[in-house]
Amino acid sequence: MSNLHSREHWVDSAQGKLFAQEWVPAQAQGAPIVLLHDSLGCVALWREFPAQLAHAIGHRVIAYDRLGFGRSDAHPGVLRLGFVEDEARQGFSALLEHLGVEDFIVFGHSVGGGMAVACAAAFGNRCRALITESAQAFVEARTLEGIRAADLQFAEAGQLQRLQRYHGSKAEWVLRAWVDNWLAEDFAEWNLDTVLAQVRCPLLSLHGDNDEFGSPAHPERLLAHAGGPGVMRLLQGCGHVPHREQAEQVLAEVTQFLR
């Protein structure tokens, strides 16, 4: 992928600096694809996927660390109810402004998928397409079971160090922001239905049939409530991270969808 040019950026947001990286093909075409990471993720944890995506599609690909994650500044407080929907007007909006992005395609993984829905809704006249991968559309028992199991795993000796590799001293905040929000009583009724109704662009919803954090009820609900046309792809024998587990399949689905 030597014909890709990669650049790093520091984006000023209302609450601190955000780290962003872009991958630009030599003959970049079409709207840039903006990636939104999962609850424990960051730019570095997308690994090879952004470069693979830029190479396969021929579009500029942009990923950023949300406030409190990766190389971005620490978050000054705790995430509040509504944090999924709010990202569209916070970090995402600051990123678009800093990079001078007008029209865009948004691609979100896990909770980033929910945030991508909010971005497509908030910037309806600029969002060309919405891609969700393993996104949660509501609070499901399977989601909460997966989170409780992960919380126990991270409590074991040395496990938090896996997160510290990517988030440094922010690792404990990152873990609690995920676990405590999703398990909170006031989050139990959360869903994306209202926001989905405001989405007008085409939607591609990718989901693994073995996703430990959500059943196929999630992509089904995304398609049922989205205001625009939608396509659902259930990936066989795939867990929560299709872009790592079945990268070729994900790239093929995205390529076909964007054509």
N, C-alpha and C positions, 0 to 999 in steps of 0.2 A: 504493500500500500504506500509505496514511496511517492506517489503523486498527490498525497494528502499533506496539507500544511496545517500544523497545530499551533494555536496561540492560547496564552493564559491571560485572564483579565481579573481586575479587582473592581467590583461594582459597589458603589455607595448606595446603601439603603437607609431607611429612616432609623433603624436600630443598630446598624453596624455594617462593616464591609463583608461582601460576599465574594467567594472565589468562583470563577467560571472558566471553562475551557471550551475551545471550539476546534472542530476538525473540518477543514475546507478543501474539497477536491479542486484540482487544477481548473476544470471547467464546471464550476458549481452552477447549478440551475435550480429554478423553482424556489419555493419558500423554505427557509431554514427549519429544521426539526429541533425543537427544544425538549430535552429530556428532564423528567422530574423523578428523583430517586425515592426509594422506599423508606420505611420508618427508621432503619438502622444504617441507611446507605449514605453515599456521597459520590462525588465525581470519580474518585479512584476505584470505587467498588463496581462501577460499570465495566471496569477492566477493558477488554478489547472491543466491546460492543459498539461504542460510538464511532470508532474508526471503521469497523466492519460495515456499519449502517451508512456512513458517508460514502464509502467505496461502492457499496451495492446500489444505492439510490442515486448518487450523484448530487445530493443536496448537502449544503453546509449543516453540520450537526453541532448543537450547543448543549452543554450540561453545566449545571451549577450546584454548589453546596448551599442548601437552605441555611438560614441563620441558626447557629448552634451546632452545625454539622461540619465534618471534614475540616477544610482549611478556612472556612468562614469564621467570623467572630462569634464569640460565645453569646448565647441568648440571655438577655438581662433578667428574665423571669421564668415562668412556667407556661406551657401551651394551654390555652383556654378552649372551651367548647367553641366550635366554629373555626378552629385552626385550619381544617382542611379547605374550607371555602375561602378563608381569608388570604391564603398564599397568592391567589390570583392578583390581588391589589397590593401585595407587599413585595416579597422578593422577586416574583415573576415579572411584575410591572416595572420594577427598578432595572431588571436585566434587559428587558426590551428597550427601555429608554437609553440605557448606557450603550448598547450595541447598535442602536438605530434600526432595530427590527420593526418592520411594518407588518406585512402578512407573515403568518407562521403556521407550522404544523406542530401540535403538541403530543408528546408521547410520555405517559406516566406509568411507572411500575408500582404495584401494591397501593399504599396510601397516596403515592405520587400519581396513581391513576385517578383517584378521587379528586386530587388537586388539578389534574389535567382537565377533568370535566368542568371544574369551576373556572379554569382559564378560558376554555372554549365558550362557556356561557358569558363570562365577563367581557370578552373581546370578540363578540359574535361576528362583527363585520371584518375582522382581521384573521380569524382562525379558519384556515382552509380545510383542515382535517384533524380528527381526534383519534388517537390510538391509546387504548388502555391494555395493560398486561397485568394479570392477576389482581385486578382492582377490587376493592371492597365497595359495594354499593349500599350496604346496611350492616348492622351489627348482628352477626350470626353466631350461634353457639360454637360452631367449628372454629371460627376466628378466635374467640375467647379461649377455647381449649388450647389452641396452638400457641397463643401468647402466654398463657399460664405455664405451659411446658417449657417454652423458651426462657421465661423468667427464672424457673428453677434451674435450668441448665447454666444460665449466666451467673447464678449464685455459687456455682462450684469453683473451686480454687483454679485460678489462672484464666478462667473464661472471659472475664472482663478485659483482659489484656488484648484479646482479639479485636475488641472495639477500640481500645486505646491506640492500636496501630494506625487507625484511620481518623479517629476523632480526638486523640490526645487527652488532655485533662477534661474534655467535655464528654467523655465516654459515659460516665454515670448519668449525666443529664440526658443524653441521647436515649439510654435504656429506659429511664423513668418516664421520659416524655412519651414513649411508645406504650409501655405497660400500663402506667397509671391512668392515662387518658382513656384508653380502650376499655379498661376494667372499671372505670368510674360509673357510678349509678346514673349520673346525669347524661352519660353518653349512650345509654342503652337504647334509646329511641332514635338515635341519629340515623339518617339516610340521605341519599343524594337525589331523591325524587324531584324536589322542587327545582334544584339546579339543573338537573338533566332536561327538564321541560324547556329550559331556555337555550339548549344547544341546538344549533341549526345546521352545522356542518356534518359531513359523513363521519360515521364512527366505526372503527374496527376494534372489537373486543376480543383479546386473546386470553385464554385461560387453560391451565393444565387440569386434566381430569383427576390428578392425584394431588392437587394443591392443598397443603396441610392448613392453610389459613383461609380457605373459602371454597364452598361448593360451586357447581355451575349455576346455582341460583343467582350469583352475582352478575355474570355477563348477561344472563336472561333478563334480569331486572334493569340493567343498563340499557339494553335494547328496547325493552318494553316502555321505558319512560323518556328516552331521548327524543328530542323534538325533530331530529333529522333522520336520514336513512342510516341503517346500521347493518353490520355484518358481524357474526359471532364465529370464532374458530376455537373449538375445544381440542386441545393438543393431547394426543394419546400418550399415556405413560409418562406424563410430565408433571413436575411439582410446581413450586411457587416461583421459580426463577427461570422461565422459558428462555430468556435471552442468553442464559449461560448453559442450560441443560439441552436446549434444542435450537441453538443459534441459527443454523441454516434454515430451519423451518420458519422461524420468526422472520428472518430476512426475506424469505420467499413470500410469506403472507403480506408483509408490509409493502414489498415491491409491487405485488399484484394489486393491492388495495390502492396504492397511490397512482397507479397507471390509470 
